[in-house]
Amino acid sequence: MQMYSHSVRLEKEKCIGCTDCIKRCPTEAIRVRGSKAQIIEERCIDCGNCIRICRNGAKKAVTDDWRMLGRFKHRVALPAPSFYAQFPKAKSIEHILNALYAIGFTDVLEVGAAGEVIAEKTYAWLEEATHFPVISSSCPAIVRLIQRRFPSLIHQVLPIISPMELAARYVRECYKKQGASREEVGIFFLSPCPAKATEIRRPKGIKESEVDGVIGMQDIYKKVLPYLNSEGVDKIIRQTSLEGLKWARRTGGLNEVRLKSHLSVDGMDNVIGILEKVEDGTLTEVHYIEALACTGGCLGGALTVENPFVSRCYLQKWMEQDKKEKRVQNTELLEDIAKMPVRYEKSIVPRPVFSLDHDTQKAIEKMQAIEELYTQLPQIDCGSCGAPTCRCFAEDVVRHNAQIEECIFMFRKKVKELSENMHELTQTTLPTADEN
């Protein structure tokens, strides 16, 4: 994995400075300066919204190189449940898993199996919880959003690791028991989004991730296709059931019937709206919030291949097939996975990037300056200054990250004032030679 803290990168040579991306960033992490977009790293949560919106492909996700597999004797794939929905022409999920062996993996563990365990652990946690609502922690982009934009809600985030991390822990433990060293075993998550790549570089709630690399579904898709319906599928043993597949849906992996009061929300704008209500204290009757950054849940991830609405139909196809085959949970496997620790090892800390200053008095003064400047701006949020809103621009000016003249309206106003001053000067009667 490259030593870079974020998974979303900007290719400046492709950027035309169109300002489309600045409007869609949930943490206002993008500005256009000098006709090129700039990502404010401390604000970026790697949600991938800018990747979707960029018409020129100037934003991309940085995941691991396929050649990284060659470094390991044992190469384990962790396919997310949404992975199966990318292959509607496969005869079965077993055929998809078989293709992973064909392209170079020596072992596969379905993340959905770990998801089934996480669901049970979540039910147990909610039974003991006293402060509501509890907010799901499976989507890393949402957790980072809370850290930066809603730091007061940190204590309401479910302190349980993601299905990806639990699956990796189980794999690591299994190979350890077989005598394999850590250096011999490479664990790779097949990811629908860039946020997961950032999660293994900067894990939340744990000291170190057991995942060695993240491969985007877009990157592995073409490698899998030629082997999609190849022979050898009879050797494949499924590890997850219908319950595990549900983790790919927009409603998440929990069963609504088992929850007292459950709210599912997907898409950044929708999530922000709900979190604002939680912050205001108006959703205390809701016990659990499943919040997913991507529209359609993980099926809508920026690294998926299929349209999220189409892939939802494909996922339903696999779920119906499991129902028809009366597939049941692999109880023995789930019991073994459940022996792994799932609680956070350390607290998630707030990263309030919207704070104006550590000094309260200075922060108040800056806020007053922002409000004063904001009243002078046109307040139409046109984006021509390179900031997403007029308020953001006012903040940039107060933080000394922008000049007031970068607002075209303020520039025209200043030019007009200068013109009027010049006109007044020309009207001043100058002394003539005769008068002298």
N, C-alpha and C positions, 0 to 999 in steps of 0.2 A: 504494500500500500504506500502511495506517495505521501511524503510528510507534508501534508497540507491540511489545514484544519477544516476546510469546507469542501463539499462535494460539488457545488455549483460554481462553475468557472465562466469567465467572460472571454470570448475571442474578439478582441478589439477591432481586428481587421475586417470582421464581418458586420460590426455594428455601424448603423447609419444614423444613430442618434434620434430615432423616431419618437421616443418617449412612451411607447406602448407599455413597456415593462414597469415603468415607475408607478403607473396607476394600479397595477395588480399586486404589488408586493405588500403582504399583510403587516410587515414590520417597517415599511417605508425605508428599506435598506438600499434603494437604488437612486442615484442621481445621474443626470446627464451633464457633463462638463466638457467643454471643448469638442462638442458634437459627438462624444462617445459616452456610453453608459459606464458608471462606476458602481461597484458593489461595496457598501460599507460593511466590512466583515463582521464587526461586533454585533450588527443588527440582523445579519442573515441567519435564517433558520433552515436553509436547504430544503424548503418545501417543494421546489420545482415549478412554482407558478410562472416564473419568468421564462423557463425553458419552454413551457407550453405556448406562451403568448408571443414569443419572439418570432417574427415572420422571416427573419434572415438567418436563423440558426446560430445567433451570436452567443447564446447561453448553452452550455452543455454540462452534463454530469460527469464527474471524474470518478470512475470506478476502477476495479483492478484489471490488469492485463491478463488475458487468457493464458499467456505463457507462464504465468506464476504457478500454474498447476505442476509444471515440471520440476519444481523444487521439492516436491513431497512424494514420499513412497506411497502413502495412503491419502487419497483425495476424495473427500466426502462432500457431496452436494446436499444443500438444505433448500429444497424448492418451497417457496411460499405457496399457499393454496391458490392464489391468483395466477400462478404460473400455468396451471392446467387450462385455464380459460383462454389462453393464447393459441391453443391447438384444437380447434373444433373438428378437424379432419382425422384426428387420432381415433383409433378403434376403441381405446380405453385409456384410463389413467395409467394402467400398468405399462402400456406401450410407450407413454411419455417418459415414465421412469426408466424403462429399458433403454431408451435413446440416450439418457444421461450416462449410462454405463458405456454405451457404444462410443461416445465422444471423448471418453477419457477418465471419467470418475470411477473410483474403485468401490464406492459405497454411497448410499443415499438414505437420508432420514427425512421423512416428510415433516415439515414444520407444523402442519396441522395437528399432528399427534401431540406435540408440545403445547399447542393451542388448547387442546382438550383438557390438559392438566392445568394450564393457567386459568381456564374458565372455572374449574372446580376450586382452585385456590382463591379466586376472586369472590365466588359465592361465599366461601368461608370468611373471608375478610369483611364482606358487607354485613354478615350476621353479627359481627362484633363491633362494627363501626358505630360511632356516636355523633360524628359531625358530617353533615350531608350538604350538597351532593359530593360523592366521591367521583373523581374524574379519571378516566382510563389513562393508562401510561404506555399502551402498546404502540402508539404512533409517536415517533421521536420528534417530528416536526411540531406536534401539538405541545409536547412537554417544553420544547425550546421556546415556543410562542408564549407559554405561561411564564417561563423564566424571565423573558424580556418585557412582555407587554402586560402581563397580569401577575406580577411577583407576589401579590397578597394571597394568591390561590395555590401557591406551592404546596402548602400543608394538606391540600385536598386531593393531591395527585396520588393515585394508587401506588403504594411502594412495592410493586412486584415487577420483576424483570419481564422482558418481552418473550413471546414464544420462540423467536429466533435465538435469543441468548440461552434459553432453557434447553433447546434442542442441541445447541453447540456444547453446552456443559455435559449433557448426557453422552454425546459422541466422544468427547474428550475423556470422560471417565471410563467408557467402555474400552477404548484403545489403551488406556493406562493399565487396565486390568489384564490386557493381553500382552503387556510388556513393551508396547511401542512408546518411544520417546515423543515428547511434544514436538520436536523438530521434524519428526517423520510424518506427522499427521497434519494435513491441510484441510481446514473446514471452510467451505465457501457457501455464502448465502446468495440465492438467485433472487435478486431484488426488483420490486416494481417501482422503487423510488430512490432518489439520491440521498434522502435523509438517513436511510439505513447505513449507507457508506460512512456518513459522518458519525453515526452512532458507534461504530466499532473503533473509530479513531479517537473519539472523545465520548466514551460511554457515560451514561447517566446512572447514578445510583450504585455503580460498581467500580472497582479499581481498574479492571482490565477485561476486555472482551475476549471470549474464547473463539470468536470468529476470526479467521486469518484473512479473509478477503470477501469482497462483495462484487458480484458480476451482475450487471444490468440485464434484464430480460431481453432488451433489444439486442444486446451483444451476443447472447447465447441462442437466440431464436433461430437464426439461419444455420447454425451448427447442428441443431436438433432435427430440423426438418427432414434431411435425407435419411435419417434413421428412425423416423417416427413410427413406422409400422413394420420394423424389422423383426426377425425371428429371435427367440430366446425369452419371450415375454412370460413363458410358463414358469420361469425361475423367479419372477418378481413376486414379492409378498407385500401387499399393501399394509401400511402402518396406521393410517388414519381412517376415520369413518365420516359419515355425513356431518357430524358435529365439528370435525376439524375443518371441513371445507367451508363452513359458515364464516370463518374468519376473513374470507375474501370479500364478503358482502359489505354493503354500506352500513348495515346494522351491527356489524361486528360479530364476535364469536360467542356471545352469551345468549342464553335462552330466555326470552322475555317472560315466559311463564314462571320461571323460578325467581324473578326479580319483583320486589314490591312496587317499585316505581322506577322506570327505566326510560331514558331519553337517548336517542341516537341522532347524531348530527354529523354531516359530512360537507366538505367544501369550506375553504378558509373563511369566506365572508359569513357563512352561516355559523361556523364555530365561534368566531369573534362575537357575533351577536348574542350567542348563548352565554359565553364567558362573561360578557358585560352584565348580563342578568344575574349570573352567579355572584359577581363582584358586588352588585347592588343589593344582594341578599333577597332576591325575589324568587329563587328556585329552591328554597329549603325543603320543600315537600318532595322533590326529586331525590332519589337515593343514589342513582348511578347515571353518569353521563358517558356514553361511548362517543368520543370525538375523534374524527378522522379528517386529516388535512385535505385529502383528495376527493373530488366529487365522484361519488360512486364507490367510495372506500378504496381499498388497495387495487381494485380493478381499474381505477382511474389514475394510477401512478404515472409519473412523467417518463418512466422507463419501460412501460408496457408497450405492446405492439397494437393490440386491438382497441377499438373504440370502447369506452367503459360500458356503454349501454348495450352494445353488441356482445361484449364479453360476459355481461351479466346473464344473457340468454345461454351462452355456452357453459357457464358455471352451473346454471340450473339444469342443463343437460346431464352433467356429471353427477349432480345431486340426485336427479331422478333415476339415473342408472344405479347409484348406490342403494336407493330405496327399493328398486326392482330386485336387486341381488340380495336384499335384506342384509346388507353389510353391517356388522356390529363392531363395537369398539374392541380393540386389541387390549384386553384387560391386563394381561401380563406385562406388556410393554409399557402401558400407561402407569402401572404401579411402580415399575422400575424408574421411569422418568420422574415420577412424583417424589422419589427419594432425594432428588437434587434440591439444593437450597434455592428458593425463589425470591426471598425478601431482599430489598435493597441493602447493600453493605454500608452505604453512607447516604447522608441526606442530600437532596437536590438543593442547590443554592440559587437564590434569585440573581439574575443578571439584568437589572433594570436599566437598559440602555437609553430609556427615555428620560432618565433623571438629568436635570440640568446642571446640578452641582452637588458635591458632597456637603457643602456648607449650606444649611437651610436658608440663611439670610440671603446669600448670593443667589440661590435657586429662586427665591421669591422675587428678587430684583430682576433676574433674567426673564422670569415669567411675565412680569409687568412690562418689560421692554418688548417681549414678543407680542403681547396683547396690544400694546400701543402701535407697534409697527403693522400688525395685522389689520388694524382699523384703517390704515392708510392704503392698503393693498386692494386690488379690485375684487378679491374674494370670489373669483370665477373658476379657480383651480384649472387653468388652461394647460399648465405644464411647460409652457414655453421657456420658463426660467431654468428648467431641468429638475425641479422638485415636484413631487406628486401633488401637493396642495399649497395654497397660499400660506397656510399656517406653518407647514414644513419649511417653506422658504423663509418665513419670518424667523423661525428657529435657527435655520442655517446662517442667516445674517447675524443674529445675536451671538451665535457660537463662533463667528468669524470664519465660517466655511463658505460664505458667498457674499457678493456685493449687492447693495440695493439696486444698482443700475442694471443688474442682470434681469430684472423684471422689465419687460418691454413697455409696460404701462407707466411704471415709475420713470423709466428712461425717457419716454416721450414727454412726460410731465416736466422733467428736468430740462429737456431741450426747449420745451415751450416757454418755461420760465426764463431761460437764458435768452431766447429770442425776444421775449417781451422786454427784458432788461436792455438788450442791445437796441431795440427800437426806441426805448425811452432815452437812451444815450444819444441816438442820432437826432432826436427832437430837441436836444439841448442847444440853445443858440450859442454858437461860438463867436468870439470877438473877430471882427473884420479888420482889414488893413486901414480902412477909413476911420474906424472907431479908434484905432490906435493913434 
